[in-house]
Amino acid sequence: MIHEFRVYDFAPGGAPNYLQFFSANGLPIITQYLPLVGYWMTETGSLNRLVHLWAYQSMADRAQRRAALQADALWTQGILPKGLPMIRSQMSIITEVIRLPEAVASRSQASLMQRSALSETEPKLVDRYGWWSQLPAGGHSPALSEAPCRWRVIAGEATGSSLTLSAPMTAATLTDEGHHGTLLRAATISVL
């Protein structure tokens, strides 16, 4: 399994506007194809930044899913023309899992299983709250916050380094090997 961190930067005040647009319009489309695991907004460091986390079986699985998304006119002609101008910059970091608490690993796997049928002629919208709506009220699960998640960067900036996400629920800290920590606040659409 690989995870992709996608990092989007916005003009001051732009991240909440994009998040509102994406939640209402883009999320129902993109989650038909891509398995969302987490979605956060930065609280420290570079502000007006959104961090998404997606799970894939492999790079081939990622390529297949992204190609299917790009073939959807609702995405390419409806969402992209409105959403892309809001984004100042994008970054993709492909990682392999070093350590995931069992609760996070099983949620990532469940997300992949729910979205595995890309060959259907008419993809069905997956209940966007699906398996993660089973978390306790407030979205906090002690099993998820007890041990940090760790990944090794295999493609993108800082290849070979590692990322750590501690307390991945309502507030988390993403730390790179240089110990640069960024406080993240979970968006309402975040799985973790």
C-alpha atoms as one frame of an Amber mdcrd trajectory, in Angstrom:
protein
   0.000   0.000   0.000   1.152   3.544  -0.741  -0.205   6.825   0.539  -0.108
  10.131  -1.313   0.039  13.430   0.514  -1.236  16.235  -1.713  -0.490  19.729
  -0.461  -2.346  22.751  -1.879  -1.411  26.359  -1.074  -3.805  29.300  -1.369
  -3.783  33.089  -1.158  -4.453  34.424   2.354  -7.985  33.417   3.314  -8.326
  31.176   0.256  -8.091  27.758   1.913 -11.478  27.948   3.694 -13.157  29.079
   0.448 -11.642  26.184  -1.490 -12.522  23.724   1.260 -16.149  24.873   1.170
 -16.264  24.582  -2.644 -14.490  21.205  -2.674 -16.629  19.736   0.127 -19.875
  20.648  -1.610 -18.896  20.004  -5.222 -15.660  18.076  -5.686 -15.769  15.535
  -2.880 -18.843  13.655  -4.151 -17.098  13.168  -7.511 -13.476  12.523  -6.539
 -14.351   9.938  -3.875 -16.002   7.808  -6.552 -12.476   7.173  -7.827  -9.889
   8.058  -5.163  -9.814   6.677  -1.595  -9.630   9.654   0.796  -7.952   8.921
   4.126  -7.359  12.365   5.670  -7.849  16.074   5.027  -6.338  18.851   7.121
  -5.785  22.620   7.160  -2.543  24.003   8.564  -2.596  25.947  11.814   1.152
  26.733  11.960   3.971  26.987   9.453   2.718  27.773   5.947  -0.844  28.949
   6.463  -3.693  28.706   3.962  -2.526  25.196   3.135  -4.646  22.064   2.791
  -3.122  18.594   3.134  -4.972  15.594   1.676  -4.023  11.962   2.245  -5.051
   9.274  -0.290  -4.450   5.486  -0.156  -3.610   3.208  -3.097  -2.596  -0.421
  -3.499   0.308   0.576  -5.784   1.493   3.217  -8.247  -0.390   1.324 -10.968
  -3.579   1.490  -8.888  -3.021   5.237  -8.419  -2.522   5.745 -12.165  -5.662
   3.753 -13.001  -7.815   5.618 -10.477  -6.526   9.050 -11.492  -7.085   8.233
 -15.191 -10.671   7.219 -14.420 -11.195  10.507 -12.558  -9.758  12.482 -15.494
 -12.211  10.728 -17.819 -15.181  12.043 -15.801 -16.560  15.191 -17.451 -18.153
  16.309 -14.189 -14.612  16.544 -12.788 -12.718  17.906 -15.807 -15.372  20.312
 -17.054 -17.221  21.117 -13.831 -14.819  21.059 -10.883 -11.342  21.720 -12.322
 -12.211  24.976 -14.163 -13.599  26.428 -10.922 -11.245  24.854  -8.383  -7.814
  25.138 -10.027  -7.789  28.959 -10.216  -8.198  29.045  -6.418  -4.952  27.077
  -5.896  -1.590  28.891  -5.897   0.592  25.777  -5.848   0.313  22.002  -5.549
   2.711  19.337  -4.307   2.431  15.564  -4.326   4.449  13.311  -2.027   4.212
   9.549  -2.562   5.001   7.524   0.539   5.226   3.959   1.710   3.987   3.018
   5.131   6.553   2.489   7.851   4.076   2.329  10.728   0.327   2.734  10.974
  -1.742   2.004  14.060  -4.059  -0.902  13.269  -7.117   1.370  13.286  -5.614
   3.624  10.596  -4.392   0.681   8.498  -7.795  -0.989   8.546  -9.519   2.271
   7.601  -7.114   2.789   4.671  -7.749  -0.778   3.503 -11.522  -0.381   3.866
 -11.390   2.804   1.805  -9.554   0.961  -0.958 -12.014  -1.936  -0.880 -15.029
   0.384  -1.151 -13.600   2.057  -4.221 -12.095  -0.931  -6.017 -14.748  -1.428
  -8.706 -13.536   1.085 -11.305 -14.600  -1.131 -14.189 -18.299  -0.457 -13.623
 -19.852   1.408 -16.533 -21.526   3.874 -14.194 -19.600   4.365 -10.939 -21.791
   4.715  -7.889 -21.230   7.461  -5.360 -19.798   5.878  -2.241 -21.381   7.143
   0.971 -18.744   9.728   1.731 -18.965   9.030   5.438 -19.047   5.240   4.955
 -16.722   3.377   7.284 -15.313   6.407   9.037 -18.713   7.533  10.365 -18.334
   4.703  12.860 -15.792   6.704  14.877 -16.942   7.930  18.289 -18.653  11.324
  18.487 -16.226  14.136  17.789 -14.195  11.876  15.524 -11.619  11.012  18.171
 -10.446   7.466  18.593  -7.873   6.675  21.292  -6.460   3.904  19.105  -5.560
   6.461  16.456  -3.949   8.959  18.789  -1.869   6.558  20.872   0.803   5.850
  18.281   2.056   8.048  15.455   1.751   7.174  11.805   5.056   7.089   9.867
   5.792   7.062   6.163   8.943   7.026   4.018   8.884   9.425   1.072   9.459
   7.443  -2.153   8.657  10.186  -4.689   8.324  13.948  -4.493  10.145  16.437
  -2.302  12.642  15.004   0.179  12.655  11.484  -1.281  14.104   9.063   1.264
  13.080  11.109   4.282  10.233  10.203   6.604   7.025  11.891   7.740   5.315
  11.376  11.080   1.703  12.219  11.838   0.906  12.200  15.536  -2.620  12.331
  16.957  -4.205  12.198  13.490  -7.728  13.099  14.501  -9.057  16.608  15.207
  -5.602  18.164  15.617  -2.389  16.561  14.437   1.251  17.406  13.948   3.035
  16.467  10.727   6.798  16.302  11.246   9.542  15.695   8.714  12.975  14.217
   9.457  14.359  17.690  10.068  11.838  17.885  12.922   9.893  20.704  11.292
   6.441  20.261  12.773   3.226  21.678  11.344   0.060  21.727  13.407  -2.879
  20.486  11.337  -6.610  20.829  12.054  -8.840  18.150  10.587 -11.398  19.364
   8.064 -14.957  18.173   8.549 -14.494  15.920   5.500 -11.406  14.227   6.953
 -11.509  10.509   7.484  -8.881  10.627  10.237
